[in-house]
Amino acid sequence: MKTTENNKLIAEFMGMQNTPIGWYDNEGNLKLSYTKDNTFDDLLFDTSWDWLMPVYHKCIDVVGGWMDNDSILDDKIPIRSFSNIGDLYRVVVEFIKWYNENKEDLLDGTLCRNGKDIDDCNCC
């Protein structure tokens, strides 16, 4: 995926909507102080820590409800410090792709809290 497509993927994960006047953060997840109407012409997840950190926190919140911190959380969203925005951006994009592919199974109980098929699970 290209950066534009990845930024769109992230925006949709964050609940943003693409409208005729720009990307609208209708849930107010980004909490950016330099906009009054929560509408943006450009998506800056790949270049701005202010944009990317709320996404990282949402990823942590999403998995926190149904996974142990020592399971998929570490594999998909490692808890470590990121000095390079590109590294965190790639981790977030990969997590969102994985989450989008697996969220129905995670939410309906087909996968265990460690991301394994519930029938094959011997860890929970």
LUMFI-37210 format. One record per atom (N, C-alpha, C): x negated, y negated, z. Coordinates in Angstrom, 3 decimals, padded with zeros to 6 digits. Atoms other than C-alpha are relative to their C-alpha. Layout:
{rec {X,Y,Z}}
...
END
This chain:
{rec {-000.833,001.189,000.000}}
{rec {000.000,000.000,000.000}}
{rec {-000.874,-001.248,000.000}}
{rec {000.690,001.269,000.015}}
{rec {-001.094,-003.522,-000.671}}
{rec {000.347,-000.791,001.256}}
{rec {-000.223,000.835,-001.174}}
{rec {-001.322,-006.179,002.013}}
{rec {001.405,-000.584,000.008}}
{rec {-001.349,000.571,000.069}}
{rec {001.922,-007.795,000.813}}
{rec {001.041,001.029,000.417}}
{rec {-000.947,-001.068,-000.354}}
{rec {003.771,-004.479,001.096}}
{rec {-000.124,000.369,001.480}}
{rec {000.200,-000.304,-001.418}}
{rec {002.229,-003.773,004.501}}
{rec {000.602,-001.085,000.885}}
{rec {-000.582,001.096,-000.771}}
{rec {003.242,-007.209,005.763}}
{rec {001.527,000.083,-000.017}}
{rec {-001.449,-000.178,000.084}}
{rec {006.792,-006.559,004.539}}
{rec {000.444,001.145,000.920}}
{rec {-000.280,-001.135,-000.878}}
{rec {006.768,-003.184,006.342}}
{rec {000.011,-000.448,001.466}}
{rec {000.086,000.500,-001.367}}
{rec {005.694,-004.915,009.553}}
{rec {001.168,-000.936,000.301}}
{rec {-001.101,000.949,-000.208}}
{rec {008.265,-007.700,009.136}}
{rec {001.315,000.734,000.248}}
{rec {-001.233,-000.771,-000.174}}
{rec {011.073,-005.170,008.785}}
{rec {000.000,000.737,001.337}}
{rec {000.126,-000.648,-001.305}}
{rec {009.801,-003.255,011.833}}
{rec {000.301,-000.989,001.124}}
{rec {-000.217,001.040,-001.004}}
{rec {009.941,-006.535,013.757}}
{rec {001.413,-000.575,-000.048}}
{rec {-001.380,000.471,000.087}}
{rec {013.567,-007.072,012.716}}
{rec {000.176,-001.251,-000.828}}
{rec {-000.098,001.190,000.842}}
{rec {012.833,-009.889,010.277}}
{rec {000.803,000.329,-001.254}}
{rec {-000.790,-000.159,001.218}}
{rec {015.072,-010.423,007.257}}
{rec {-000.544,-000.915,-001.081}}
{rec {000.420,000.798,001.147}}
{rec {014.030,-011.610,003.812}}
{rec {001.226,-000.705,-000.556}}
{rec {-001.144,000.798,000.431}}
{rec {016.436,-014.431,002.961}}
{rec {-000.425,-000.901,-001.155}}
{rec {000.359,000.918,001.088}}
{rec {016.603,-016.897,000.061}}
{rec {-000.907,-001.154,000.445}}
{rec {000.851,001.104,-000.464}}
{rec {014.850,-019.495,002.244}}
{rec {-001.281,000.483,000.668}}
{rec {001.225,-000.540,-000.575}}
{rec {012.105,-017.168,003.517}}
{rec {000.283,001.145,000.939}}
{rec {-000.125,-001.089,-000.980}}
{rec {011.469,-014.492,006.115}}
{rec {000.515,-000.589,001.297}}
{rec {-000.652,000.515,-001.196}}
{rec {013.771,-015.077,009.072}}
{rec {-000.223,000.960,001.158}}
{rec {000.238,-000.773,-001.222}}
{rec {012.739,-013.861,012.531}}
{rec {001.236,-000.149,000.882}}
{rec {-001.280,000.180,-000.676}}
{rec {016.319,-013.496,013.706}}
{rec {-000.004,000.493,001.442}}
{rec {000.081,-000.485,-001.378}}
{rec {015.327,-011.622,016.877}}
{rec {-000.962,-000.836,000.841}}
{rec {000.949,000.848,-000.725}}
{rec {012.696,-014.211,017.800}}
{rec {-001.163,000.756,000.607}}
{rec {001.069,-000.839,-000.544}}
{rec {010.083,-011.502,018.340}}
{rec {-001.382,-000.638,-000.076}}
{rec {001.344,000.560,000.170}}
{rec {007.135,-013.534,017.097}}
{rec {-000.292,-001.122,000.991}}
{rec {000.163,001.091,-000.983}}
{rec {007.698,-016.475,019.474}}
{rec {-001.103,-000.969,-000.406}}
{rec {000.994,000.950,000.489}}
{rec {005.625,-018.799,017.324}}
{rec {000.500,-001.417,000.242}}
{rec {-000.424,001.340,-000.408}}
{rec {005.717,-022.364,018.566}}
{rec {000.007,-001.008,-001.153}}
{rec {000.110,000.989,001.064}}
{rec {004.994,-024.038,015.227}}
{rec {001.112,000.079,-001.040}}
{rec {-001.153,-000.002,000.890}}
{rec {008.350,-023.316,013.638}}
{rec {001.242,-000.276,000.832}}
{rec {-001.209,000.305,-000.758}}
{rec {011.711,-024.658,014.660}}
{rec {001.166,000.888,-000.381}}
{rec {-001.151,-000.795,000.446}}
{rec {013.975,-022.369,012.668}}
{rec {-000.312,001.485,-000.187}}
{rec {000.397,-001.416,000.106}}
{rec {012.086,-019.035,012.810}}
{rec {000.006,000.532,-001.431}}
{rec {000.054,-000.407,001.405}}
{rec {011.822,-018.960,009.005}}
{rec {-001.398,-000.295,-000.547}}
{rec {001.373,000.103,000.490}}
{rec {008.518,-018.390,007.214}}
{rec {-000.069,000.323,-001.483}}
{rec {000.215,-000.266,001.426}}
{rec {007.454,-018.593,003.575}}
{rec {-000.972,001.161,-000.189}}
{rec {001.045,-001.024,000.112}}
{rec {004.446,-016.341,004.124}}
{rec {-000.037,000.853,001.262}}
{rec {000.181,-000.927,-001.114}}
{rec {003.863,-013.310,006.317}}
{rec {-001.502,000.094,000.278}}
{rec {001.416,000.125,-000.327}}
{rec {000.550,-013.636,008.152}}
{rec {-000.504,001.066,000.973}}
{rec {000.384,-001.052,-000.935}}
{rec {000.292,-010.352,010.051}}
{rec {-001.448,000.440,-000.191}}
{rec {001.353,-000.462,000.294}}
{rec {-003.021,-009.518,008.344}}
{rec {-001.080,-001.027,000.316}}
{rec {001.003,001.047,-000.209}}
{rec {-004.712,-012.831,009.167}}
{rec {000.130,-000.753,001.318}}
{rec {-000.230,000.781,-001.214}}
{rec {-003.268,-014.169,012.430}}
{rec {000.244,000.900,001.210}}
{rec {-000.212,-000.725,-001.256}}
{rec {-003.638,-012.751,015.921}}
{rec {001.353,-000.368,000.601}}
{rec {-001.301,000.441,-000.523}}
{rec {-000.560,-014.827,016.877}}
{rec {001.145,000.798,-000.607}}
{rec {-001.021,-000.800,000.675}}
{rec {001.458,-012.829,014.355}}
{rec {-000.120,001.483,000.345}}
{rec {000.211,-001.437,-000.131}}
{rec {-000.093,-009.417,014.934}}
{rec {000.194,000.524,001.422}}
{rec {-000.092,-000.508,-001.377}}
{rec {-000.168,-009.160,018.735}}
{rec {001.431,000.338,000.431}}
{rec {-001.361,-000.427,-000.354}}
{rec {003.648,-009.188,019.149}}
{rec {000.378,001.338,-000.646}}
{rec {-000.266,-001.278,000.673}}
{rec {003.747,-006.293,016.664}}
{rec {-000.640,001.133,000.792}}
{rec {000.702,-000.998,-000.807}}
{rec {001.174,-004.361,018.672}}
{rec {000.779,000.285,001.280}}
{rec {-000.768,-000.182,-001.241}}
{rec {003.184,-004.935,021.848}}
{rec {001.323,000.721,-000.260}}
{rec {-001.241,-000.711,000.308}}
{rec {006.386,-003.788,020.151}}
{rec {-000.289,001.489,-000.245}}
{rec {000.382,-001.406,000.213}}
{rec {004.608,-000.594,019.021}}
{rec {-000.167,000.703,001.341}}
{rec {000.198,-000.575,-001.330}}
{rec {003.571,000.044,022.622}}
{rec {001.348,000.191,000.686}}
{rec {-001.332,-000.099,-000.621}}
{rec {007.126,-000.664,023.831}}
{rec {000.825,001.120,-000.612}}
{rec {-000.787,-001.021,000.700}}
{rec {008.660,001.623,021.203}}
{rec {-000.377,001.394,000.489}}
{rec {000.403,-001.343,-000.410}}
{rec {006.601,004.632,022.202}}
{rec {000.080,000.196,001.501}}
{rec {000.006,-000.105,-001.450}}
{rec {006.654,003.866,025.909}}
{rec {001.210,000.698,000.576}}
{rec {-001.215,-000.603,-000.518}}
{rec {010.207,005.099,026.321}}
{rec {000.065,001.500,-000.127}}
{rec {-000.141,-001.439,000.209}}
{rec {009.645,008.627,025.072}}
{rec {-001.304,000.750,-000.152}}
{rec {001.274,-000.710,000.114}}
{rec {005.955,009.455,025.101}}
{rec {-000.887,-000.264,001.203}}
{rec {001.022,000.198,-001.025}}
{rec {003.224,009.958,027.640}}
{rec {-001.130,-000.816,-000.606}}
{rec {001.116,000.806,000.492}}
{rec {000.314,007.562,027.371}}
{rec {-001.168,000.843,-000.483}}
{rec {001.133,-000.825,000.410}}
{rec {-002.055,010.498,026.884}}
{rec {000.322,000.898,-001.192}}
{rec {-000.377,-000.845,001.130}}
{rec {-000.290,011.964,023.857}}
{rec {-000.157,-000.769,-001.305}}
{rec {000.065,000.663,001.301}}
{rec {000.542,010.490,020.469}}
{rec {-000.321,-001.470,000.127}}
{rec {000.304,001.413,-000.195}}
{rec {000.278,007.018,021.897}}
{rec {-001.478,-000.265,-000.244}}
{rec {001.432,000.191,000.197}}
{rec {-003.496,007.393,022.016}}
{rec {-000.424,000.295,-001.427}}
{rec {000.347,-000.322,001.380}}
{rec {-003.584,008.956,018.566}}
{rec {000.457,-001.083,-000.969}}
{rec {-000.585,000.945,000.948}}
{rec {-001.343,006.398,016.876}}
{rec {-000.271,-001.456,000.355}}
{rec {000.283,001.356,-000.460}}
{rec {-001.844,003.251,018.961}}
{rec {-001.007,000.108,001.144}}
{rec {000.994,-000.170,-001.060}}
{rec {-005.106,003.654,020.826}}
{rec {-000.061,-001.235,000.891}}
{rec {000.129,001.095,-000.947}}
{rec {-005.398,001.583,023.961}}
{rec {-001.496,-000.318,000.109}}
{rec {001.381,000.458,-000.034}}
{rec {-008.687,-000.162,023.377}}
{rec {-000.022,-001.425,-000.502}}
{rec {000.025,001.377,000.478}}
{rec {-009.830,-003.602,022.536}}
{rec {-000.414,-000.028,-001.460}}
{rec {000.266,000.187,001.425}}
{rec {-009.894,-004.713,018.952}}
{rec {-000.621,-001.374,-000.185}}
{rec {000.637,001.295,000.246}}
{rec {-012.364,-007.418,018.021}}
{rec {000.226,-000.454,-001.437}}
{rec {-000.202,000.299,001.412}}
{rec {-011.520,-007.250,014.322}}
{rec {001.487,000.138,-000.308}}
{rec {-001.431,-000.033,000.282}}
{rec {-007.991,-008.133,013.236}}
{rec {000.338,001.070,-001.037}}
{rec {-000.241,-001.008,001.025}}
{rec {-008.321,-005.802,010.243}}
{rec {000.163,001.395,000.581}}
{rec {-000.110,-001.314,-000.644}}
{rec {-008.815,-002.785,012.520}}
{rec {001.363,000.172,000.662}}
{rec {-001.303,-000.091,-000.653}}
{rec {-005.714,-003.522,014.589}}
{rec {001.117,000.007,-001.032}}
{rec {-001.004,000.050,001.071}}
{rec {-003.728,-004.346,011.448}}
{rec {000.194,001.395,-000.613}}
{rec {-000.086,-001.347,000.580}}
{rec {-004.542,-000.920,009.953}}
{rec {000.664,000.980,000.967}}
{rec {-000.601,-000.886,-000.999}}
{rec {-003.622,000.863,013.198}}
{rec {001.504,-000.241,000.084}}
{rec {-001.418,000.346,-000.091}}
{rec {-000.293,-000.985,013.402}}
{rec {000.756,000.495,-001.232}}
{rec {-000.653,-000.445,001.235}}
{rec {000.565,-000.263,009.756}}
{rec {000.154,001.513,000.000}}
{rec {-000.072,-001.457,-000.028}}
{rec {-000.257,003.429,010.152}}
{rec {001.027,000.480,001.022}}
{rec {-000.998,-000.381,-000.996}}
{rec {001.826,003.638,013.330}}
{rec {001.411,-000.219,-000.541}}
{rec {-001.347,000.298,000.500}}
{rec {004.838,001.974,011.681}}
{rec {000.405,001.001,-001.074}}
{rec {-000.300,-001.018,001.018}}
{rec {004.623,004.352,008.714}}
{rec {000.358,001.317,000.679}}
{rec {-000.262,-001.250,-000.724}}
{rec {004.426,007.335,011.087}}
{rec {001.337,-000.076,000.734}}
{rec {-001.237,000.166,-000.754}}
{rec {007.244,005.992,013.247}}
{rec {001.216,000.055,-000.924}}
{rec {-001.129,000.002,000.938}}
{rec {009.516,005.341,010.255}}
{rec {000.298,001.408,-000.524}}
{rec {-000.193,-001.374,000.480}}
{rec {008.967,008.916,009.041}}
{rec {000.556,000.923,001.080}}
{rec {-000.335,-000.917,-001.093}}
{rec {009.606,010.453,012.488}}
{rec {001.062,-000.503,000.967}}
{rec {-000.852,000.559,-001.053}}
{rec {011.991,008.161,014.361}}
{rec {001.314,000.743,000.183}}
{rec {-001.252,-000.746,-000.180}}
{rec {015.142,010.155,013.662}}
{rec {-000.225,001.246,000.845}}
{rec {000.317,-001.196,-000.779}}
{rec {013.521,013.329,015.007}}
{rec {-000.348,-000.351,001.442}}
{rec {000.355,000.422,-001.352}}
{rec {012.131,011.452,017.998}}
{rec {001.235,-000.403,000.786}}
{rec {-001.186,000.502,-000.684}}
{rec {015.458,009.831,018.826}}
{rec {001.047,001.079,000.234}}
{rec {-001.020,-001.042,-000.195}}
{rec {017.595,012.945,018.357}}
{rec {-000.525,001.214,000.774}}
{rec {000.529,-001.062,-000.837}}
{rec {015.296,015.164,020.405}}
{rec {-000.594,001.170,-000.758}}
{rec {000.602,-001.078,000.782}}
{rec {013.931,017.313,017.549}}
{rec {-001.500,000.098,000.267}}
{rec {001.412,000.008,-000.373}}
{rec {010.396,016.254,018.506}}
{rec {-000.104,-000.261,001.490}}
{rec {000.214,000.224,-001.430}}
{rec {009.083,016.386,022.055}}
{rec {-000.690,-001.339,000.209}}
{rec {000.613,001.294,-000.296}}
{rec {007.564,013.395,023.799}}
{rec {-001.440,-000.092,-000.485}}
{rec {001.353,-000.003,000.548}}
{rec {004.161,014.434,022.426}}
{rec {-000.018,000.089,-001.520}}
{rec {-000.081,000.023,001.449}}
{rec {005.409,014.393,018.846}}
{rec {-000.040,001.357,-000.668}}
{rec {000.006,-001.357,000.560}}
{rec {005.509,018.171,018.396}}
{rec {001.437,000.465,-000.184}}
{rec {-001.321,-000.591,000.185}}
{rec {008.462,020.149,017.095}}
{rec {000.452,000.586,001.330}}
{rec {-000.479,-000.400,-001.322}}
{rec {010.602,020.806,020.162}}
{rec {000.000,001.517,000.188}}
{rec {000.005,-001.469,-000.084}}
{rec {010.832,024.540,019.348}}
{rec {-001.402,000.575,000.193}}
{rec {001.370,-000.471,-000.130}}
{rec {007.028,024.849,019.252}}
{rec {-000.708,-000.602,001.198}}
{rec {000.622,000.727,-001.097}}
{rec {006.381,022.689,022.307}}
{rec {-000.264,000.920,001.190}}
{rec {000.307,-000.683,-001.247}}
{rec {004.601,024.261,025.245}}
{rec {-000.684,-000.960,000.971}}
{rec {000.697,001.004,-000.819}}
{rec {003.366,021.010,026.754}}
{rec {000.945,-000.812,000.878}}
{rec {-000.940,000.850,-000.744}}
{rec {006.539,019.389,028.105}}
{rec {000.853,000.834,000.935}}
END
